[in-house]
Amino acid sequence: MKKIFSNSLLLFLIPTVLIFGWGDKGHKIITAFAMKQLPAEMKFSEAFKSAIVEHSVDPDNRKRDDKSEGPKHFIDIDYYKEFSNGYVIMSRDTLNKLYSEQVVTKEGILPWATEDTYYKLINAFKAKDKQKVLLYSSDLAHYVGDGHQPLHATVNYNGQLTDQKGVHFRYEIEMLDNYLPVIEKKYEYHSPYYVTNIPDYVFDYIVEANDYVETILFADNLASKKTEGKFDKEYYRLFWFKTKYVTINEINSAALSLSSLIYSAWVDAEKPVLEN
């Protein structure tokens, strides 16, 4: 997530350099769902899968010290005028030429960070380097999760353009944490599949996430009006009621995308067996 602002005391106390993803619990549940889908032939031990789950939050933690990490977690895809005209420019070089590298970085480089991590994972598999497979699988888990969070795919990422500041935190941390038991029960098993075109695949799910932005902002606005601006239990109940299907869908979709990308990287590396 990007820097977010809220009137709550909790957010006031969080340094602005601290940036969240789906929240630790959200990222871990997506990754745990994905680990359940990996085929037995990959021979990932349960301990190794658990390690990937635990380390899926590492990219958020790195942002404290690595200033280049933050832009890897989002893309303001609707910033680009081509997008509003129904076109998606997937080439970073092309966007750099049109808008400048500084602007493109400022608006987020999530899809290219995801692709880069995918190819690093292939090389780690080829080298049978278990520690790097752990590193890049965990990073991929985080970036794929962020790519399925609608507020990571819009200029209005925190409702700052619609007088809804703090919606990012309310949606992906407070609301999600409140309803994790429900989400866990809604896990959908799917078999991972081989992804033939990585850029197309990544941009497709990011564009889909952007489609849900208005749903989340509408729900936040409705719940806030019903509770007269109080972000209390009733607010979150209403917020969840209006966004639960989108949220559950995106979490399950993220899990399938993640398992499919890890599986595809393994296939591209000619299916190595890692030593336990």
N, C-alpha and C positions, 0 to 999 in steps of 0.2 A: 504494500500500500504506500501511498505518498504521505507527505506530512498532512496531518489532519488536525482540526481544531474543534473544540467543544466547550460549552459552558460548564461542563461538569468538573468538579474538583479533581477527579481522577485524571482526566486528560490534561488539566492545567499543570499537573505535577509531572507529566511525562515530557522529557526533553524533546524538542522538535526534531532532533536527528534520529529519534527512535521511530521507526516506521513498521507497520504491521502488514501481514499478508491476510489470509483468511483468519488469522489468529493461530496460535500454536495448535489449539485443539482442532480447528478446521483443517489445517494442513495435514495434521496427523491422521485424521479420519479418512481424508481422501487417499492418502498414501496407504493406509491399512486396507482400505477397500481394494486398491490396485494390487497389493501384494497377494490378496486372496485369488486374484485372477491369473497370476503368472502360471504358465503350464509347468507340470511336474518335470518335464524334460529339461528345463533350465537348471534344475537341481539347486535352487536357492534354499538354504536351510532356513528354518524358522527363526533362528538367532540372527541370520543375515537380513532377513526381511524386517525383523524388529529393529535392527540397527538403521535400516533405511528410513523407517517410520520416524525414529527418534531424531535422525539428522535432517529430516525434511524441513526443519525450521532454521537450519544453519544460515541460509542466505539472509534471512532477516537479521540475525545476530551479527553477521559480517558488516552490515551497513554502519555499525557504530564506528568502525575503523577504516573501512574501504569506501571512499566517496564515489567510486565508480559503480558500486553495487546498486544503489537506489534506482537508477533509470532502467535497470534490467527487470524490474517488477511490474511494469505497467506500459501501456501505450495509449496516448490520447488519440485514438484512431480517427475520431470525428473532428479533430483539429484540422485535418487536411481537407481542402476544398474538393479534391477529387472524390473523397469518400461521400460527401453530401450529393455528388452527382452520380453515385452508383459505381464508382471505380475504386479498387484497392491497389495501391502501388506497393508491391511486396519487396522491391529492390531498395535496400538501404542506400546504395550508391546513388540511385536515381533521386530519392528523396533528399539526399544531401545536396545534390546539384540544384534541386528546385527550391529548397528551403534553407539550406546551409546545415552543416554538420552540428553546429551548436544548437540550432532549433530542434533538429531531429532527436538529439540526445535529451534535450530538455523535455520533449514530449513523450519520451520513453522508448526503450529499445527491447522490450520484452520478447517479441517474436524472434529477433536475431540472437538474443541471448539463449533462447530455447533451442534454436537450431545449432548454435555453437556447442552447447552442452551435449546435445544429441551426438554430434560427431566426435566429441571427446569421449563419450561413453563407448562408442564403437571401438576407438583405439584402445581404451582400457580393457575392453573384452578381448580384443586381439592379443594384447600383451598378457592376458590372464592376471592382471594386476588387481587383486581383490579390493585393496584399499581405494584405488581410483574408481573402480566400479561402484563402490559404496559412495564415494564422494559425488560422482556425476549422476548416479541414480537419484541420490538425495536432492541434489540441485535441480535436476529435471523435475522431480516431484514438486518442488516449490514453484518453479516457473510455470509448469502446466496448471497447477492449482490457481495461481494468480491469473492465468490466461482465461480461466473460466469464471472469474469473479467480475460481474458486470461493471462495478465501479473502478476496476483496473483498466477499463477500456473506453474511457470517456474523459473529455475535458472537464466536465462537471462532476469530477470524481468524489467531491465531498459536499455536493449540493451548494457550493459557494456561489453559483450563478443563479440559483433559484431560492435563495434565502432559507436554505436547509442545512446550514453548516453542522458538521458532526455526524451526518447520516452514514458516512463510511464506517466509523467506529460502531455506531448503533447497529448497523446491519451485520457486519462480518465478525464482530466480537461479542457485543452484548446479546443481541438476539440469537446468534448462532449458538453461543455457549448455553443459553437458556433452553434450547431445544435440541441439544445433541442427542439425548436418548431417543427422541423421535426419529432423528436422521439416521441413527444407527440401525433402527428397525426397518428403515426404508432402503437398505442396501439392496442393489440389484446385481446379480451375477451375470457377467457377459464374458465370453471368451475373447481374449485379445487377438487382434488381427495385424497382418503385416501392412505397414504404411508405405506406399510407393512414392509419394511426393511430400516430403517433409514441409517445405514452405507453404504449399497449398493447405495442408492439413492444419498447421498451426494457425494460419490466418483465418481459416474457416471457423475454428472454434472461438477465436477472438471476436470476429465479426458477429457471431451468434450471441456471444456474451453482451456485446454492445446493444443488441436488440432488446435486452431486458432492462436496460438502464431506466427507461421511463416507468416501467412497472414498479421498480424499487422506489423511485422518487415519488410516484403517485401514492404508494402505500405509506411511505413515511409522512407525506403531507396529510393524508387522510387520518392516520393514527394520531398525529400531533394535534390536529384540529379537534378530534374527538376528546382528547385528554387535555385540551387547552394549554398545549405546550409543555405538559409534564411528561417526562420520559420515565414513566412508572410501569408497574406490572401490566396495567391495562393497555398502555401504549404498545409494549412489546407483544402482548397477546394479539392485538389488532395488526401490528406490523407483520407478525408471523402468519396470521390468517391470510393476508393478502399476498405474501411472497413465498409461502412454503413450497408450492409446486415448482416455481422457478429455482429456488434454492436446492431442493432435493434433486431436481433434474441436473443442475449444474455440477453438484458434487458427484453424482453418479457418472455423469459425462466426463468429468475430470479424471475420475478413477479409471475409466475405460481408456481414455486417451493416454494416460500415463502408462498403464500396463501394456498398451499396444506399442508405444514408443520404446519402452524398455525391451520388449520382445523383438521389435524390429531391429533395434541396435544389435541385439544378440544374434539375430539371423544374419545381418550384414557383416558381422564379425565371424561368420561361418560356425556358429553354434559352439563356442568353446565351453568346456566344463571347468568351472572354478574349483580349486582345491578347498575343502572345508577346513 
